[in-house]
Amino acid sequence: MLVSTLSKELRAKYKRRNLSVRKGDKVKIMRGEFKGITGEVLNVSLKDYTIYVDSVKSKKANGTEVPRPISPSNVMLTEIITEDKERRDLLERKTK
């Protein structure tokens, strides 16, 4: 449900346009206040349909920093984790 576009290199490699975002993937933010920042996905919230990136934080009134939620439509996957069998099979399905 939380799908993001792939970078040009990943598109050519896997012959796909988009892929679901998972914890551990590396993303580049393409739109919004944090445009151009790259980082690793810390958490994926299926309840709110948002992702949390390690380098994107906002300050609260008391000075503590908290992760800022980002819509997956505003990011581009630059590196993906293919450790689990389901995801590896999904990517190999189109390349065959």
MIMAR-32413 format. One line per field, with one value per atom (N, C-alpha, C, O): residue number from 0; residue in one letter; atom name; x negated, y, z negated. Coordinates in nm, 4 decimals, m for minus. Atoms other than C-alpha are relative to their C-alpha. Example, Ala and Ser with C-alpha at 12.3 -4.5 7.8 and 13.67 -1.06 7.14 Angstrom:
# MIMAR-32413
resi	0|0|0|0|1|1|1|1 .
resn	A|A|A|A|S|S|S|S .
name	N|CA|C|O|N|CA|C|O .
px	m0.0890|m1.2300|m0.0900|m0.1936|0.0820|m1.3670|0.0770|0.0261 .
py	m0.1190|m0.4500|0.1200|0.1181|m0.1190|m0.1060|0.1090|0.2198 .
pz	0.0000|m0.7800|0.0000|m0.0665|0.0060|m0.7140|m0.0730|m0.0899 .
END
This chain:
# MIMAR-32413
resi	0|0|0|0|1|1|1|1|2|2|2|2|3|3|3|3|4|4|4|4|5|5|5|5|6|6|6|6|7|7|7|7|8|8|8|8|9|9|9|9|10|10|10|10|11|11|11|11|12|12|12|12|13|13|13|13|14|14|14|14|15|15|15|15|16|16|16|16|17|17|17|17|18|18|18|18|19|19|19|19|20|20|20|20|21|21|21|21|22|22|22|22|23|23|23|23|24|24|24|24|25|25|25|25|26|26|26|26|27|27|27|27|28|28|28|28|29|29|29|29|30|30|30|30|31|31|31|31|32|32|32|32|33|33|33|33|34|34|34|34|35|35|35|35|36|36|36|36|37|37|37|37|38|38|38|38|39|39|39|39|40|40|40|40|41|41|41|41|42|42|42|42|43|43|43|43|44|44|44|44|45|45|45|45|46|46|46|46|47|47|47|47|48|48|48|48|49|49|49|49|50|50|50|50|51|51|51|51|52|52|52|52|53|53|53|53|54|54|54|54|55|55|55|55|56|56|56|56|57|57|57|57|58|58|58|58|59|59|59|59|60|60|60|60|61|61|61|61|62|62|62|62|63|63|63|63|64|64|64|64|65|65|65|65|66|66|66|66|67|67|67|67|68|68|68|68|69|69|69|69|70|70|70|70|71|71|71|71|72|72|72|72|73|73|73|73|74|74|74|74|75|75|75|75|76|76|76|76|77|77|77|77|78|78|78|78|79|79|79|79|80|80|80|80|81|81|81|81|82|82|82|82|83|83|83|83|84|84|84|84|85|85|85|85|86|86|86|86|87|87|87|87|88|88|88|88|89|89|89|89|90|90|90|90|91|91|91|91|92|92|92|92|93|93|93|93|94|94|94|94|95|95|95|95 .
resn	M|M|M|M|L|L|L|L|V|V|V|V|S|S|S|S|T|T|T|T|L|L|L|L|S|S|S|S|K|K|K|K|E|E|E|E|L|L|L|L|R|R|R|R|A|A|A|A|K|K|K|K|Y|Y|Y|Y|K|K|K|K|R|R|R|R|R|R|R|R|N|N|N|N|L|L|L|L|S|S|S|S|V|V|V|V|R|R|R|R|K|K|K|K|G|G|G|G|D|D|D|D|K|K|K|K|V|V|V|V|K|K|K|K|I|I|I|I|M|M|M|M|R|R|R|R|G|G|G|G|E|E|E|E|F|F|F|F|K|K|K|K|G|G|G|G|I|I|I|I|T|T|T|T|G|G|G|G|E|E|E|E|V|V|V|V|L|L|L|L|N|N|N|N|V|V|V|V|S|S|S|S|L|L|L|L|K|K|K|K|D|D|D|D|Y|Y|Y|Y|T|T|T|T|I|I|I|I|Y|Y|Y|Y|V|V|V|V|D|D|D|D|S|S|S|S|V|V|V|V|K|K|K|K|S|S|S|S|K|K|K|K|K|K|K|K|A|A|A|A|N|N|N|N|G|G|G|G|T|T|T|T|E|E|E|E|V|V|V|V|P|P|P|P|R|R|R|R|P|P|P|P|I|I|I|I|S|S|S|S|P|P|P|P|S|S|S|S|N|N|N|N|V|V|V|V|M|M|M|M|L|L|L|L|T|T|T|T|E|E|E|E|I|I|I|I|I|I|I|I|T|T|T|T|E|E|E|E|D|D|D|D|K|K|K|K|E|E|E|E|R|R|R|R|R|R|R|R|D|D|D|D|L|L|L|L|L|L|L|L|E|E|E|E|R|R|R|R|K|K|K|K|T|T|T|T|K|K|K|K .
name	N|CA|C|O|N|CA|C|O|N|CA|C|O|N|CA|C|O|N|CA|C|O|N|CA|C|O|N|CA|C|O|N|CA|C|O|N|CA|C|O|N|CA|C|O|N|CA|C|O|N|CA|C|O|N|CA|C|O|N|CA|C|O|N|CA|C|O|N|CA|C|O|N|CA|C|O|N|CA|C|O|N|CA|C|O|N|CA|C|O|N|CA|C|O|N|CA|C|O|N|CA|C|O|N|CA|C|O|N|CA|C|O|N|CA|C|O|N|CA|C|O|N|CA|C|O|N|CA|C|O|N|CA|C|O|N|CA|C|O|N|CA|C|O|N|CA|C|O|N|CA|C|O|N|CA|C|O|N|CA|C|O|N|CA|C|O|N|CA|C|O|N|CA|C|O|N|CA|C|O|N|CA|C|O|N|CA|C|O|N|CA|C|O|N|CA|C|O|N|CA|C|O|N|CA|C|O|N|CA|C|O|N|CA|C|O|N|CA|C|O|N|CA|C|O|N|CA|C|O|N|CA|C|O|N|CA|C|O|N|CA|C|O|N|CA|C|O|N|CA|C|O|N|CA|C|O|N|CA|C|O|N|CA|C|O|N|CA|C|O|N|CA|C|O|N|CA|C|O|N|CA|C|O|N|CA|C|O|N|CA|C|O|N|CA|C|O|N|CA|C|O|N|CA|C|O|N|CA|C|O|N|CA|C|O|N|CA|C|O|N|CA|C|O|N|CA|C|O|N|CA|C|O|N|CA|C|O|N|CA|C|O|N|CA|C|O|N|CA|C|O|N|CA|C|O|N|CA|C|O|N|CA|C|O|N|CA|C|O|N|CA|C|O|N|CA|C|O|N|CA|C|O|N|CA|C|O|N|CA|C|O|N|CA|C|O|N|CA|C|O|N|CA|C|O|N|CA|C|O|N|CA|C|O|N|CA|C|O|N|CA|C|O|N|CA|C|O|N|CA|C|O .
px	m0.0814|0.0000|m0.0859|m0.0459|0.0896|m0.2919|m0.1035|m0.2095|0.0821|m0.4461|m0.0728|m0.0180|0.0821|m0.7261|m0.0696|m0.0878|0.0666|m0.9008|m0.1433|m0.2025|0.1386|m1.2371|m0.0900|m0.0440|0.0959|m1.5502|m0.0237|0.0145|0.0221|m1.6581|m0.0840|m0.0585|0.0841|m1.9270|0.0795|0.0654|m0.0807|m1.6828|0.1082|0.1419|m0.0993|m1.4207|m0.0601|0.0025|0.0654|m1.6680|m0.0363|m0.0271|0.0419|m1.7869|0.1171|0.1084|m0.1118|m1.4475|0.1190|0.2161|m0.1073|m1.2274|0.1354|0.2378|m0.1212|m0.9735|m0.0044|m0.1117|m0.0100|m0.8519|0.0083|m0.0429|m0.0153|m0.7630|m0.0025|0.0067|0.0109|m0.7889|0.0427|0.0300|m0.0422|m0.6541|m0.1220|m0.2286|0.1075|m0.8661|m0.0026|0.1017|0.0166|m1.0051|m0.1079|m0.1908|0.0995|m1.2098|m0.1381|m0.1568|0.1362|m1.5803|m0.0344|m0.1524|0.0256|m1.5402|m0.0608|m0.0373|0.0558|m1.7347|0.0864|0.1179|m0.0871|m1.5229|m0.0587|m0.1389|0.0332|m1.5721|0.1315|0.2228|m0.1227|m1.3080|0.0028|m0.0918|m0.0098|m1.1860|0.0856|0.0717|m0.0909|m0.9222|0.0106|m0.0133|m0.0278|m0.8471|m0.1167|m0.2148|0.0958|m1.0464|m0.1388|m0.2394|0.1258|m1.3175|m0.0516|m0.1230|0.0375|m1.3718|m0.1514|m0.2272|0.1412|m1.7077|m0.0699|m0.1831|0.0614|m1.7766|0.0148|0.1210|m0.0063|m1.8624|m0.0162|m0.0807|0.0107|m1.8303|0.0642|0.1209|m0.0536|m1.7227|0.1384|0.1633|m0.1352|m1.3608|m0.0075|m0.0516|0.0013|m1.3259|0.1254|0.1196|m0.1276|m0.9595|0.0996|0.0933|m0.1081|m0.6596|0.1300|0.1557|m0.1266|m0.3208|0.1139|0.1517|m0.1122|m0.0404|0.1288|0.2210|m0.1186|0.2140|0.0150|0.1245|m0.0034|0.1213|m0.0438|m0.0368|0.0522|m0.0203|m0.1181|m0.1257|0.1182|m0.3484|m0.1240|m0.1153|0.1276|m0.7164|m0.0816|m0.0568|0.0887|m0.9844|m0.1428|m0.1878|0.1367|m1.3355|m0.0936|m0.0619|0.0889|m1.6347|m0.0530|m0.0747|0.0584|m1.7672|0.1045|0.0686|m0.1060|m1.4291|0.0622|0.1342|m0.0520|m1.3445|0.0515|0.0066|m0.0476|m1.1511|m0.0111|m0.0036|0.0161|m1.1963|0.1339|0.2179|m0.1191|m0.9246|m0.0245|m0.1358|0.0108|m0.8578|m0.0999|m0.1642|0.0934|m1.0652|m0.1427|m0.2315|0.1338|m1.3656|m0.0362|m0.1407|0.0306|m1.3511|0.0315|0.1208|m0.0214|m1.3733|0.0789|0.0523|m0.0825|m1.1150|m0.0012|m0.0119|m0.0051|m1.1002|0.1250|0.2324|m0.1108|m0.8786|0.0586|m0.0161|m0.0596|m0.6287|m0.0033|0.0142|0.0065|m0.6611|0.0865|0.0911|m0.0802|m0.4270|m0.0925|m0.1882|0.0874|m0.5808|0.0059|m0.0824|m0.0074|m0.4653|m0.0993|m0.1247|0.0948|m0.7156|m0.1456|m0.2357|0.1374|m1.0224|m0.0287|0.0626|0.0446|m1.2251|m0.0945|m0.1864|0.0864|m1.3843|m0.1327|m0.1349|0.1319|m1.7600|m0.0720|m0.1524|0.0544|m1.8587|0.1094|0.1838|m0.1029|m1.6364|m0.0647|m0.1700|0.0456|m1.6811|0.0650|0.1874|m0.0553|m1.6399|m0.0352|m0.0593|0.0368|m1.7149|0.1113|0.0837|m0.1072|m1.3710|0.0422|0.0344|m0.0306|m1.2541|0.1162|0.1122|m0.1172|m0.9170|m0.0369|0.0071|0.0372|m1.0705|m0.0925|m0.0806|0.0904|m1.3455|0.0779|0.0495|m0.0835|m1.0863|0.0820|0.0981|m0.0780|m0.8748|m0.0843|m0.0357|0.0878|m1.1711|m0.0456|m0.0606|0.0450|m1.2838|0.1113|0.0842|m0.1135|m0.9361|0.0021|0.0273|m0.0033|m0.9567|m0.1263|m0.1212|0.1264|m1.3227|m0.0183|m0.1018|0.0141|m1.2791|0.0645|0.0607 .
py	m0.1195|0.0000|0.1262|0.2294|m0.1149|0.2321|m0.0161|m0.0751|0.0196|0.2490|0.1290|0.2386|m0.1124|0.4747|m0.0327|m0.1496|0.0213|0.5243|m0.0456|m0.0207|0.0455|0.3662|0.0986|0.1709|m0.0838|0.5516|m0.0590|m0.1731|0.0447|0.5239|m0.1272|m0.2150|0.1191|0.2676|m0.1233|m0.2294|0.1130|0.0451|m0.0362|m0.1535|0.0267|0.0825|m0.0859|m0.1811|0.0762|m0.0457|m0.1403|m0.2359|0.1293|m0.3281|m0.0958|m0.2128|0.0873|m0.4615|0.0095|m0.0647|m0.0175|m0.3447|0.0248|m0.0306|m0.0414|m0.1948|0.1503|0.2107|m0.1431|0.1587|0.0394|0.1439|m0.0306|0.1440|m0.1271|m0.2380|0.1125|m0.0771|0.0472|0.1653|m0.0377|m0.0833|0.0326|m0.0270|m0.0461|0.0899|m0.0873|m0.1166|0.0805|m0.1190|0.0601|0.1392|m0.0455|m0.0524|m0.0447|m0.1604|0.0309|m0.0371|0.0474|0.0550|m0.0515|0.0942|0.1396|0.2127|m0.1354|0.4055|0.0794|0.0320|m0.0830|0.6895|0.1402|0.1849|m0.1400|1.0375|0.0758|0.0377|m0.0781|1.2987|0.0945|0.1698|m0.0745|1.4631|0.1261|0.2168|m0.1139|1.7103|0.0430|m0.0349|m0.0492|1.9288|0.0719|0.1067|m0.0780|2.0998|m0.0648|0.0059|0.0721|1.8311|m0.0520|m0.1522|0.0412|1.8037|m0.0146|0.0717|0.0237|1.6538|m0.0813|m0.1247|0.0747|1.4757|m0.1494|m0.1956|0.1456|1.1059|m0.0607|m0.0031|0.0672|0.8620|m0.1370|m0.1789|0.1350|0.5218|0.0061|0.0885|0.0061|0.4350|m0.0665|m0.1808|0.0520|0.3894|m0.0794|m0.1831|0.0589|0.3008|0.0244|0.1261|m0.0140|0.2450|m0.0110|m0.1129|m0.0011|0.3384|m0.0312|0.0526|0.0390|0.1476|0.0684|0.0850|m0.0679|0.3232|0.1391|0.1789|m0.1382|0.6738|0.0120|0.1209|m0.0001|0.5751|0.0959|0.1721|m0.0853|0.7514|m0.0828|m0.1949|0.0621|0.6642|0.0999|0.2204|m0.0834|0.7954|m0.0253|m0.1398|0.0079|0.8707|0.0501|0.1463|m0.0309|0.8857|0.1430|0.1981|m0.1342|1.2238|0.1121|0.2291|m0.1005|1.4027|0.0080|m0.0819|m0.0193|1.5405|0.1421|0.2323|m0.1347|1.8367|0.0209|m0.0742|m0.0328|2.0155|0.0309|0.0994|m0.0302|2.0258|0.1288|0.1813|m0.1248|2.3287|m0.0120|0.0868|0.0161|2.1815|m0.0295|m0.0478|0.0163|2.1306|m0.1410|m0.1605|0.1367|1.7551|m0.0182|0.0466|0.0275|1.6201|m0.1288|m0.2282|0.1175|1.3770|m0.0248|0.0698|0.0285|1.1963|0.0590|0.0582|m0.0650|1.3709|m0.0973|m0.1542|0.0917|1.1613|0.0594|0.1799|m0.0416|1.1759|m0.0950|m0.2150|0.0825|1.0522|m0.0773|m0.0199|0.0773|0.7690|0.0458|0.0116|m0.0503|0.9414|0.1132|0.1507|m0.1101|1.2193|m0.0445|0.0392|0.0497|0.9949|m0.0920|m0.1404|0.0906|0.7892|m0.1015|m0.0639|0.1055|0.4559|0.0012|m0.0049|0.0019|0.4631|m0.1312|m0.1741|0.1315|0.1354|m0.0802|m0.0285|0.0838|m0.1556|m0.1209|m0.1685|0.1175|m0.4419|m0.1227|m0.1278|0.1210|m0.7834|m0.1230|m0.2302|0.1114|m1.0031|m0.1031|m0.2229|0.0972|m1.1587|m0.0626|0.0007|0.0795|m1.4245|0.0573|0.0560|m0.0538|m1.2629|0.1158|0.1216|m0.1164|m0.9402|m0.0379|0.0158|0.0460|m1.1161|m0.0672|m0.0448|0.0662|m1.3317|0.1008|0.0858|m0.1044|m1.0244|0.0726|0.1006|m0.0712|m0.8504|m0.0890|m0.0415|0.0911|m1.1579|m0.0390|m0.0823|0.0373|m1.2196|0.0779|0.0202|m0.0829|m0.9295|m0.0112|0.0059|0.0008|m0.9699|m0.1261|m0.1281|0.1246|m1.3262|0.0073|m0.0898 .
pz	0.0000|0.0000|0.0000|0.0539|0.0037|m0.0636|0.1105|0.0896|m0.1191|0.2827|0.0346|0.0232|m0.0396|0.3995|0.1319|0.1661|m0.1283|0.7330|m0.0221|m0.1271|0.0045|0.8065|0.0736|0.1620|m0.0710|0.9152|0.1386|0.1646|m0.1374|1.2796|0.0060|0.0885|0.0009|1.1967|m0.0405|0.0203|0.0458|1.0072|0.1012|0.1169|m0.1047|1.2820|0.1100|0.1565|m0.1060|1.5396|m0.0470|0.0300|0.0522|1.3160|m0.0194|0.0178|0.0350|1.2029|0.0950|0.0797|m0.0981|1.4935|m0.0670|m0.0269|0.0718|1.2528|m0.0178|m0.0167|0.0184|1.2002|m0.1468|m0.1870|0.1409|0.8326|m0.0829|m0.0304|0.0918|0.5270|m0.1382|m0.1706|0.1350|0.1732|m0.0855|m0.0698|0.0865|m0.0882|m0.1250|m0.1835|0.1201|m0.3736|m0.0882|m0.0431|0.0961|m0.6840|0.0466|0.0841|m0.0420|m0.5975|0.1394|0.1737|m0.1344|m0.2413|m0.0085|m0.1048|m0.0085|m0.1406|0.0972|0.2064|m0.0820|m0.0016|0.0139|m0.0681|m0.0211|0.1399|0.0050|0.0782|0.0052|0.0617|0.1197|0.1427|m0.1243|0.3816|m0.0107|0.0715|0.0117|0.2604|m0.1453|m0.2375|0.1338|m0.0363|m0.0638|0.0018|0.0775|m0.3056|m0.0054|m0.0120|0.0129|m0.3211|0.1343|0.1383|m0.1356|0.0565|0.0127|m0.0315|m0.0243|0.1551|m0.1069|m0.0856|0.1086|m0.1738|0.0264|0.0680|m0.0122|m0.1597|m0.1384|m0.2260|0.1285|m0.4446|0.0035|0.1044|0.0139|m0.5665|m0.0643|m0.1523|0.0553|m0.6420|m0.1368|m0.1490|0.1364|m1.0188|m0.0316|m0.0978|0.0352|m1.0376|0.1119|0.1810|m0.0969|m0.8113|m0.0769|m0.1411|0.0720|m0.9547|0.0962|0.1781|m0.0847|m0.7842|m0.0444|0.0356|0.0520|m1.0062|0.0617|0.1013|m0.0499|m0.8871|0.1453|0.2025|m0.1368|m0.5432|0.0150|0.1114|m0.0038|m0.6206|m0.0297|m0.0798|0.0333|m0.6514|m0.0813|m0.0773|0.0799|m0.8863|0.0461|0.0515|m0.0507|m0.7560|m0.1094|m0.1793|0.1124|m0.9929|m0.0006|m0.1085|m0.0041|m0.8766|0.0020|0.0154|m0.0022|m0.8854|m0.1384|m0.1817|0.1348|m1.2271|m0.0135|0.0571|0.0309|m1.3623|m0.1500|m0.2278|0.1410|m1.6931|m0.0640|m0.0056|0.0775|m1.9542|m0.0790|m0.0797|0.0754|m2.1736|m0.1149|m0.1505|0.1117|m2.4587|0.0470|m0.0363|m0.0545|m2.2263|0.0423|0.1044|m0.0412|m2.1737|0.1481|0.2026|m0.1423|m1.8198|0.0158|m0.0517|m0.0285|m1.6861|0.1501|0.2281|m0.1437|m1.3501|0.0634|0.0032|m0.0707|m1.0957|0.1017|0.1813|m0.0984|m0.8958|0.1408|0.1589|m0.1397|m0.5156|0.0818|0.0549|m0.0895|m0.2459|0.0934|0.1453|m0.0889|m0.0406|0.1457|0.2243|m0.1368|0.2788|0.0234|0.1379|m0.0112|0.2061|m0.0042|m0.0065|0.0061|0.1947|0.1180|0.1850|m0.1060|0.4427|m0.0635|m0.1363|0.0523|0.3537|0.0753|0.1982|m0.0621|0.4168|m0.0249|0.0578|0.0313|0.2473|m0.0661|m0.1495|0.0606|0.1577|m0.0656|m0.0232|0.0727|m0.0847|0.0633|0.0760|m0.0617|0.0797|m0.0823|m0.0267|0.0859|m0.2202|m0.0139|m0.0205|0.0192|m0.2578|0.1334|0.2387|m0.1186|m0.0130|0.0805|0.2036|m0.0705|0.0705|0.0913|0.2061|m0.0800|0.1917|0.1145|0.2246|m0.1041|0.3849|0.1127|0.2304|m0.1003|0.5616|0.0802|0.2013|m0.0665|0.6410|0.1046|0.2142|m0.0934|0.8068|0.1143|0.2269|m0.1041|0.9990|0.0961|0.2081|m0.0835|1.1365|0.1317|0.2375|m0.1210|1.3832|0.0835|0.2053|m0.0730|1.4765|0.0828|0.1733|m0.0764|1.6072|0.1355|0.2110 .
END
